[in-house]
Each structure stands twice: as structure tokens, then as C-alpha cells.
Amino acid sequence: MYIEDLKFSLWADFIERDYLDNEFKELIDKKIINGATSNPAIFKNAILTSSAYKKQLESLQGLSAKEKYESVAIYDITKAADILRPLFDEGDDGYVSIEVDPSLCDSSEATIAEGKRLFQSINRPNVMIKVPATEAGYRAMKALTSEGIPVNATLIFKKSQAINCAKAFKEGIALFGKSVASVISIFVSRVDRALDAKLLENGIEVALSGIYNSAEIYATIQELNVDGCRALFASTGVKDDSLPAYYYIEQLLAYNSVNTAPVETIHSFNAHKTSIPALPIDSELIKNHFSKIVAIGINFDEVLDKQIEDGLLAFKDAFKDILEAL
């Protein structure tokens, strides 16, 4: 755990084969990270730009594009899980996430089937199956959890999504009969990227909307107190060069939480060396900020809905790009 007193974990939001053999192990050995996450966009960049995959892909001739992708992804996730396994065995997280095909996001049956198949194929207890927070996704989260499969609920932008995820996990745990690890992944910086230009024009402080929105969702998750479930802050790389790279980690440092970040962001935060919790944030501060947003004619709920839609589309496009290239 990165900060033991806070029960705060820092995970690397990156997977690539050469990295797993080198820097990934160093970060773990130095107790800088204790978990990892992946998504279709990360695998797209790794598979299509790194020469480390060339030999394996050459051996997969004759398979379908999706079979090739899964062979490569499963190899990397298995490798990451094995490297992280000592942490898992010590009770210090040690999880790595793999996302189901995002094109299945509207089919609970297909998501459940693929989630089970991936978990069984990798055959490691410290793998989390990543499921988008859609109506079909909530049903899949319950079903997977009910079989003891750890789940990473992803693309959370709204409190209502977090509540639905927590409900699914609670119901799944009740069916399974004991605690199952899960995280509810709240996306942060994309909210600021969507709003900050307009806020700046109107003299409203920027780089706060994503933090305040995430702080409220975190508080909700803490209140729901689902066994084995934590808030995870994702999309925490800065998009504004005027901000320090560690900004979204520092500003969301919270008890019983996880932050998954790009490797360069992790290095920046580790050099910064802060351990002062930033959450909870005073509710009046949050209320006043969003009142200003409403006053200039922005419907924040619609902004969040658009981010959910765009996030799903980005993952689908990345997955489609991988398959077309393979």
C-alpha cells in the first residue's frame, strides 16, 4: 500500500510487455505501486506501437482478429498478475484489470459470458474483470461478483452510477456468501477537459469540477460501505500543462481509496511526497462551485452524460482499431 495510514493504493494505468519485464517490477519493488489497470486504448497503443508483440502475433496466423487480441492481452495480464501475486498473497492489493469487449456494453449476457471466460482463461485470483457502468453492466457486475470474480466497474461519472454499482456488488456478495474485491472507477480529468475553457471565459476557477464531482461520488461510496469495495480515481493524468503532473492524485488523496495513473504521473507524485488527505471536501465549497456553473447556463448533468457516452465510444473505437489492425 502506498500510504498505509490512509489505506491508499497507487496503481499503474499502463500495460506493455517490455515495461512489465522492467520498470513495472522496479515500481513494485520500491513499493511505489501495488496494482495495475488496463483498457482498450492502452492495449491499442501497446500492441500497435511496440515491437515486443511482433513474434507472438506471427505465431497466431490463422486466428481471428479478436482471438489474436485476446491471446496477446491474456498473456500480458497473466504476466502482470504473476508479478503482482506476492502483494496479493500478503493482502496488499496486487490486482490487475482487464476490460471486456466494450462493444458488449448493452448486453448483460454477453458481458457475463466474456467476463467469466477471461477470468477462467487467465486463471489468477488477482485479476479484476472491468465492466462499464451501463444498465447491462450492472447486471453483469452482480452475476460476476456472485461467482467470486473481482470486478472493476468503469466509466463512472455520476453518483447514480456508483449507487447502482454498489447495489450490484452488494447483491452479488450476498449470493456468493463472502466478500469479493471490487472498485468503482470514477473518471476525473475528462470532466475538467470538457468544462474548463468555458469556465475560464466566465472567470470561474478551473481544474476543480472533476475533483468536486469525484469527491461527492467518493463520499457516496464510503457511505454505502459495501464489503470489499473501494473508490478508484481514474483518468488522473493532467490535460492542462499549467498543472503539476501529480495534481489529480494529490487533490484526491483519500482514505480507503485507489488512484490509477499514468507512469509519469506516478513518478511525479512519488517525488512530491505528500501524504495529507484532501478528502472530504467541504460541501459548501462544492455547492458554490456548481452553482456558478449553473449560473452561466451549463447543465452539469448533461455534461456528465456526454462524458459517459464519449468514454464508451472511445473504448469501442480503440478496440475496433486493434481488431482492424490485427
C-alpha positions as semicolon CSV with decimal commas, in nm:
position;residue;x (nm);y (nm);z (nm)
1;M;0,000;0,000;0,000
2;Y;0,141;0,339;-0,095
3;I;0,024;0,516;0,222
4;E;-0,056;0,261;0,493
5;D;-0,223;0,500;0,739
6;L;-0,471;0,614;0,474
7;K;-0,518;0,268;0,324
8;F;-0,440;0,445;-0,002
9;S;-0,322;0,244;-0,302
10;L;-0,148;0,365;-0,616
11;W;-0,190;0,157;-0,931
12;A;-0,026;0,200;-1,271
13;D;-0,267;0,267;-1,554
14;F;-0,044;0,106;-1,814
15;I;0,036;-0,235;-1,959
16;E;0,305;-0,311;-2,217
17;R;0,524;-0,618;-2,243
18;D;0,873;-0,465;-2,217
19;Y;0,750;-0,243;-1,934
20;L;0,625;-0,549;-1,743
21;D;0,972;-0,702;-1,758
22;N;1,148;-0,390;-1,639
23;E;1,002;-0,073;-1,488
24;F;0,685;-0,242;-1,361
25;K;0,888;-0,472;-1,137
26;E;1,100;-0,181;-1,015
27;L;0,793;0,021;-0,918
28;I;0,660;-0,275;-0,720
29;D;0,994;-0,350;-0,554
30;K;1,023;0,013;-0,445
31;K;0,668;-0,004;-0,302
32;I;0,552;0,276;-0,530
33;I;0,265;0,081;-0,688
34;N;0,063;-0,218;-0,572
35;G;-0,167;-0,281;-0,866
36;A;-0,234;-0,210;-1,234
37;T;-0,517;-0,134;-1,473
38;S;-0,561;-0,159;-1,848
39;N;-0,821;-0,059;-2,104
40;P;-0,867;-0,098;-2,481
41;A;-0,691;0,233;-2,552
42;I;-0,385;0,124;-2,351
43;F;-0,370;-0,212;-2,529
44;K;-0,419;-0,041;-2,864
45;N;-0,112;0,176;-2,811
46;A;0,093;-0,116;-2,678
47;I;0,004;-0,375;-2,941
48;L;0,019;-0,142;-3,241
49;T;0,334;0,052;-3,150
50;S;0,559;-0,189;-2,956
51;S;0,784;-0,438;-3,132
52;A;0,755;-0,665;-2,825
53;Y;0,438;-0,820;-2,972
54;K;0,569;-0,900;-3,319
55;K;0,692;-1,254;-3,250
56;Q;0,375;-1,366;-3,071
57;L;0,150;-1,217;-3,338
58;E;0,345;-1,401;-3,609
59;S;0,270;-1,728;-3,427
60;L;-0,104;-1,655;-3,427
61;Q;-0,163;-1,663;-3,801
62;G;-0,496;-1,821;-3,890
63;L;-0,678;-1,695;-3,583
64;S;-0,948;-1,429;-3,595
65;A;-0,856;-1,072;-3,503
66;K;-1,031;-1,099;-3,168
67;E;-0,861;-1,431;-3,091
68;K;-0,525;-1,269;-3,166
69;Y;-0,607;-0,973;-2,943
70;E;-0,718;-1,195;-2,655
71;S;-0,409;-1,414;-2,684
72;V;-0,186;-1,109;-2,655
73;A;-0,390;-0,938;-2,383
74;I;-0,429;-1,253;-2,175
75;Y;-0,052;-1,314;-2,195
76;D;0,020;-0,963;-2,064
77;I;-0,246;-0,966;-1,792
78;T;-0,133;-1,310;-1,675
79;K;0,225;-1,187;-1,662
80;A;0,124;-0,878;-1,465
81;A;-0,088;-1,087;-1,228
82;D;0,202;-1,321;-1,159
83;I;0,440;-1,031;-1,089
84;L;0,181;-0,878;-0,853
85;R;0,089;-1,209;-0,688
86;P;0,321;-1,173;-0,385
87;L;0,141;-0,849;-0,296
88;F;-0,196;-1,018;-0,336
89;D;-0,087;-1,305;-0,112
90;E;0,018;-1,052;0,154
91;G;-0,320;-0,879;0,136
92;D;-0,173;-0,569;-0,027
93;D;-0,396;-0,546;-0,335
94;G;-0,185;-0,692;-0,618
95;Y;-0,474;-0,666;-0,866
96;V;-0,461;-0,612;-1,240
97;S;-0,770;-0,533;-1,450
98;I;-0,873;-0,645;-1,798
99;E;-1,177;-0,499;-1,972
100;V;-1,443;-0,698;-2,154
101;D;-1,506;-0,609;-2,518
102;P;-1,669;-0,263;-2,486
103;S;-1,899;-0,336;-2,782
104;L;-2,083;-0,575;-2,549
105;C;-2,177;-0,294;-2,308
106;D;-2,551;-0,320;-2,382
107;S;-2,573;-0,699;-2,341
108;S;-2,553;-0,834;-1,988
109;E;-2,549;-1,196;-2,111
110;A;-2,257;-1,136;-2,350
111;T;-2,066;-0,933;-2,089
112;I;-2,114;-1,204;-1,825
113;A;-2,004;-1,478;-2,063
114;E;-1,693;-1,290;-2,173
115;G;-1,607;-1,185;-1,818
116;K;-1,624;-1,545;-1,698
117;R;-1,425;-1,671;-1,996
118;L;-1,148;-1,415;-1,949
119;F;-1,125;-1,482;-1,576
120;Q;-1,111;-1,859;-1,632
121;S;-0,858;-1,828;-1,916
122;I;-0,622;-1,613;-1,710
123;N;-0,687;-1,832;-1,405
124;R;-0,541;-1,595;-1,149
125;P;-0,730;-1,482;-0,836
126;N;-0,583;-1,130;-0,851
127;V;-0,743;-1,036;-1,183
128;M;-1,033;-0,790;-1,192
129;I;-1,279;-0,800;-1,479
130;K;-1,350;-0,448;-1,595
131;V;-1,714;-0,376;-1,681
132;P;-1,859;-0,040;-1,800
133;A;-2,129;0,107;-1,575
134;T;-2,431;0,065;-1,804
135;E;-2,768;-0,093;-1,727
136;A;-2,643;-0,420;-1,875
137;G;-2,315;-0,372;-1,692
138;Y;-2,483;-0,356;-1,351
139;R;-2,648;-0,694;-1,412
140;A;-2,313;-0,834;-1,522
141;M;-2,139;-0,695;-1,212
142;K;-2,388;-0,873;-0,988
143;A;-2,354;-1,201;-1,178
144;L;-1,973;-1,197;-1,183
145;T;-1,948;-1,100;-0,816
146;S;-2,194;-1,376;-0,726
147;E;-1,934;-1,623;-0,857
148;G;-1,649;-1,466;-0,660
149;I;-1,498;-1,284;-0,959
150;P;-1,340;-0,945;-0,866
151;V;-1,484;-0,658;-1,070
152;N;-1,363;-0,313;-1,168
153;A;-1,671;-0,102;-1,250
154;T;-1,551;0,157;-1,500
155;L;-1,657;0,485;-1,664
156;I;-1,822;0,630;-1,353
157;F;-1,910;0,998;-1,384
158;K;-2,230;1,021;-1,177
159;K;-2,340;0,932;-0,825
160;S;-2,633;0,734;-0,966
161;Q;-2,386;0,506;-1,147
162;A;-2,186;0,450;-0,829
163;I;-2,502;0,365;-0,635
164;N;-2,607;0,114;-0,900
165;C;-2,261;-0,046;-0,897
166;A;-2,263;-0,069;-0,517
167;K;-2,608;-0,227;-0,522
168;A;-2,493;-0,484;-0,779
169;F;-2,186;-0,570;-0,572
170;K;-2,386;-0,599;-0,251
171;E;-2,638;-0,833;-0,415
172;G;-2,360;-1,038;-0,576
173;I;-2,177;-1,076;-0,245
174;A;-2,499;-1,189;-0,075
175;L;-2,533;-1,465;-0,335
176;F;-2,166;-1,564;-0,313
177;G;-2,171;-1,570;0,065
178;K;-1,850;-1,380;0,137
179;S;-1,657;-1,066;0,045
180;V;-1,543;-1,011;-0,314
181;A;-1,295;-0,736;-0,407
182;S;-1,428;-0,458;-0,627
183;V;-1,353;-0,100;-0,724
184;I;-1,578;0,174;-0,859
185;S;-1,367;0,374;-1,105
186;I;-1,452;0,746;-1,105
187;F;-1,322;0,939;-1,406
188;V;-1,179;1,277;-1,314
189;S;-0,983;1,487;-1,563
190;R;-1,219;1,433;-1,856
191;V;-1,479;1,644;-1,673
192;D;-1,239;1,936;-1,645
193;R;-1,132;1,899;-2,006
194;A;-1,498;1,929;-2,110
195;L;-1,569;2,239;-1,899
196;D;-1,259;2,442;-1,829
197;A;-1,245;2,652;-2,147
198;K;-1,598;2,781;-2,084
199;L;-1,530;2,834;-1,712
200;L;-1,214;3,031;-1,787
201;E;-1,411;3,259;-2,021
202;N;-1,651;3,332;-1,734
203;G;-1,393;3,386;-1,461
204;I;-1,470;3,060;-1,279
205;E;-1,184;2,865;-1,124
206;V;-1,078;2,573;-1,343
207;A;-0,947;2,222;-1,270
208;L;-1,196;2,178;-0,985
209;S;-1,515;2,038;-1,142
210;G;-1,374;1,689;-1,188
211;I;-1,231;1,688;-0,836
212;Y;-1,550;1,811;-0,671
213;N;-1,765;1,570;-0,870
214;S;-1,533;1,282;-0,778
215;A;-1,526;1,388;-0,412
216;E;-1,904;1,365;-0,394
217;I;-1,907;1,022;-0,557
218;Y;-1,631;0,904;-0,322
219;A;-1,836;1,017;-0,021
220;T;-2,135;0,823;-0,152
221;I;-1,929;0,505;-0,196
222;Q;-1,791;0,542;0,156
223;E;-2,142;0,584;0,298
224;L;-2,270;0,276;0,115
225;N;-1,989;0,073;0,277
226;V;-2,005;-0,234;0,052
227;D;-1,781;-0,513;0,178
228;G;-1,457;-0,528;-0,025
229;C;-1,548;-0,226;-0,241
230;R;-1,342;0,093;-0,275
231;A;-1,350;0,409;-0,480
232;L;-1,085;0,423;-0,751
233;F;-0,992;0,753;-0,914
234;A;-0,915;0,711;-1,284
235;S;-0,834;0,947;-1,570
236;T;-0,592;1,124;-1,338
237;G;-0,329;1,234;-1,586
238;V;-0,334;1,613;-1,631
239;K;-0,455;1,757;-1,961
240;D;-0,353;2,114;-1,869
241;D;0,022;2,182;-1,880
242;S;-0,015;2,458;-1,619
243;L;-0,097;2,192;-1,357
244;P;0,168;1,976;-1,189
245;A;0,160;1,618;-1,317
246;Y;0,066;1,488;-0,972
247;Y;-0,231;1,729;-0,937
248;Y;-0,519;1,482;-0,956
249;I;-0,353;1,235;-0,721
250;E;-0,274;1,497;-0,458
251;Q;-0,616;1,665;-0,480
252;L;-0,800;1,333;-0,441
253;L;-0,584;1,172;-0,176
254;A;-0,839;0,992;0,041
255;Y;-0,882;0,720;0,299
256;N;-0,965;0,372;0,168
257;S;-0,919;0,464;-0,197
258;V;-0,715;0,379;-0,505
259;N;-0,570;0,608;-0,768
260;T;-0,467;0,460;-1,103
261;A;-0,245;0,690;-1,306
262;P;-0,002;0,700;-1,598
263;V;0,352;0,602;-1,507
264;E;0,491;0,956;-1,550
265;T;0,218;1,088;-1,318
266;I;0,311;0,826;-1,059
267;H;0,678;0,931;-1,072
268;S;0,576;1,294;-1,027
269;F;0,360;1,217;-0,724
270;N;0,623;0,993;-0,568
271;A;0,880;1,274;-0,597
272;H;0,627;1,519;-0,450
273;K;0,595;1,306;-0,134
274;T;0,268;1,427;0,017
275;S;0,052;1,215;0,246
276;I;-0,202;1,473;0,363
277;P;-0,560;1,362;0,282
278;A;-0,752;1,602;0,057
279;L;-1,094;1,442;0,102
280;P;-1,355;1,501;0,226
281;I;-1,404;1,849;0,080
282;D;-1,640;2,098;0,246
283;S;-1,984;2,056;0,090
284;E;-2,038;2,433;0,072
285;L;-1,729;2,476;-0,146
286;I;-1,861;2,213;-0,384
287;K;-2,212;2,358;-0,383
288;N;-2,087;2,710;-0,456
289;H;-1,871;2,591;-0,746
290;F;-2,154;2,406;-0,917
291;S;-2,391;2,699;-0,856
292;K;-2,155;2,916;-1,062
293;I;-2,159;2,656;-1,339
294;V;-2,539;2,654;-1,346
295;A;-2,544;3,035;-1,347
296;I;-2,357;3,051;-1,680
297;G;-2,605;2,813;-1,842
298;I;-2,421;2,481;-1,819
299;N;-2,628;2,171;-1,745
300;F;-2,373;1,967;-1,550
301;D;-2,583;1,652;-1,564
302;E;-2,585;1,669;-1,942
303;V;-2,208;1,723;-1,943
304;L;-2,164;1,403;-1,742
305;D;-2,399;1,206;-1,969
306;K;-2,194;1,320;-2,268
307;Q;-1,873;1,207;-2,096
308;I;-2,019;0,861;-2,035
309;E;-2,123;0,838;-2,399
310;D;-1,787;0,965;-2,527
311;G;-1,594;0,734;-2,294
312;L;-1,776;0,427;-2,419
313;L;-1,728;0,537;-2,778
314;A;-1,353;0,593;-2,724
315;F;-1,309;0,242;-2,583
316;K;-1,517;0,090;-2,863
317;D;-1,314;0,278;-3,125
318;A;-0,984;0,171;-2,970
319;F;-1,100;-0,192;-2,964
320;K;-1,218;-0,167;-3,325
321;D;-0,881;-0,018;-3,428
322;I;-0,695;-0,309;-3,267
323;L;-0,910;-0,569;-3,444
324;E;-0,878;-0,395;-3,781
325;A;-0,500;-0,377;-3,746
326;L;-0,478;-0,744;-3,648
